[in-house]
């Protein structure tokens, strides 16, 4: 397989150029118009893919091997960027003000396109079909929209793969685990209404800010007092808003945040967890004589890696990297809507380390200085090319 490594190495400058082009022109969910056209034009130039538009700006491209009958393996890459002002100063920084690829989706697309190129060049090496899916709007239900529009059909997909680039692992290391690897995420919006007044007469007011503070503190009891500490539950407040002047008691507070949990047994307890959260909110508001309204917004279900898929692609990781030492058990409370696929068909997501202080690649996802170590990308391409062929053969 040295010839494969040499061929992929010859594509390194192309992979980097694609990634930097996507990085320079980021677009948010369902606005990935230029991104979609760039992907379409690249796939069209290969002359071997059936290309279909799905979910507004998404693309599904299918290539058939020789023979065409057999299993179908899907590789999914995300397209959307984030509403973040980039603080990097390299020459391919975002040219779209206030929008940035701060989660590695630019690299995902570049990898997927070059994997498509390899498959196109070597159709005689596999039987069955491969579907390369470029998904829009991962931040908000893009996967479910693609599923509802039939991305898992025609041909029917037998297994799916996905990738994630993270600073939590060093460059050259990967995270690959069986079972639950990413958490369930429920979002919430809580409005608290009190009674305003001047701060020199606090006893004639009902302080919504103090009530909010008590709620923010009290709900932390859920993690350690109502649920097993070995089954992590994290309640976090990401947005807190209220007040109009320094000398006016706040009469309305709006709190928004997330409830995350990882253990698979917790999935059946989502309603209980929400009821417990609201019980604490209600008791705090009653104590402070305030009113409240609470809305839950489901974000992501937990993401499970299929055992058989992981066993097969782990062999490909070993062949790609030449050792088992850099393959780690990795799990996180973050959410990813690839869970919509993993809940329907055998699937696996692999995590790729990008942490490299020598290249200033040290910032976490969603940070305005997030960047990846581009030297890892050829290995990622090889890993997915090998994995797709292995699954077509073994499943």
KAMO-V240594 format. One line per field, one symbol per residue. ss: DSSP state (H for helix, E for strand, L for the rest). psi: psi as a letter, one per 30 degrees, with the letter a starting at -180 (. if undefined). burial: b if it has 24 or more other ideal C-beta (glycine too) atoms within 12 Angstrom, else e. A space follows every 50 residues. Layout:
BEGIN
ss = ???
psi = ???
burial = ???
END
This chain:
BEGIN
ss = LHHHHHHHHHLHHHHHHHHHHHHHLLLLLLLLHHHHHHHHHHHHHHLLLE EEEELLLEEEEEEELLLLLLLEEEEEEELLLELLLLLLLLLLLLLLLLLE LLLLHHHHHHHHHHHHHHHHHLHHHLLLEEEEEEELLHHHLHHHHHHHLL LLLLLLLLEEEEEEEEEEEELLLEELLLEEEELEEEEEEEEEELELEEHH HHHHLELHHHHHHHHHHHLLHHHHHHLLLLLLEEEEEEEEEELLLLLEEL LEEEEEEEEEELLHHHHHHHHHHHHHHHHHHHHHHHHHLLEEEEEEEEEE LLEEELHHHHHHHHHHHHHHHLLLLLEELLLELLLLLLHHHHLLLEEEEE EEEEEEHHHLELLLLLLLLLLLLHHHHHHHHHHHHHHHHHHHHHL
psi = geeeeeeeefgeeeeeeeeeeeefikklkggheeeeeeeeeeeeffgfkk kkklhdglkkkkkkajlflalkkkkkklelalikjkglglfglkgjkgkk jgggfeeeeeeeeeeeeeeefhfffllalkjjkjklhffigeeeeeefgg fglilkkflklllkkkffklkfllkjllakfllkkklljkkkkbkllkff hffgljjfeeeeeeeeeefffeefffkkffikkjjkjfkkkllflfgkkk fkkkkkaljklekfffefgeeeeeeeeeeeeeeeeeeghlllkkkkjkdk llkkkkeeeeeefeeeeeeefglfegjlkkllfllkgffeeffelklkkk kkkgjjefggifklkfkfgklljfffeeeeeeeeeeeeeeeeef.
burial = eeebeeebeebbebbbebbbbbbbbbbbbbbbeebbebbbebbeebebbe bbbbbbbbbbbbbbbeeeeebbbbbbbbbbbbbbebebeeebbbebeebb bbbbbbbbbbbbbbbbbbbbebbebbebbbbbbbbbbbbbbbbbbbbeee bbeebebbbbbbbbbbbbbbbbbbbbbbebbbbbbbbbbbbbbbbbeeee eeeebbbbbbbbebbbebbeebbeebbeeebbbbbbbeebebeeeeeebb bbbbbbbbbbbbbbebbebbeebbebbbebbbebbeebebebebebebbb bbbbbbeebbebbbebbebbbeeeebbbebbbbbbbbbbbbbbbbbbbbb bbbbbeeeeebebebebebbbbbbebbbbbbbbbbbbbbbbbebb
END
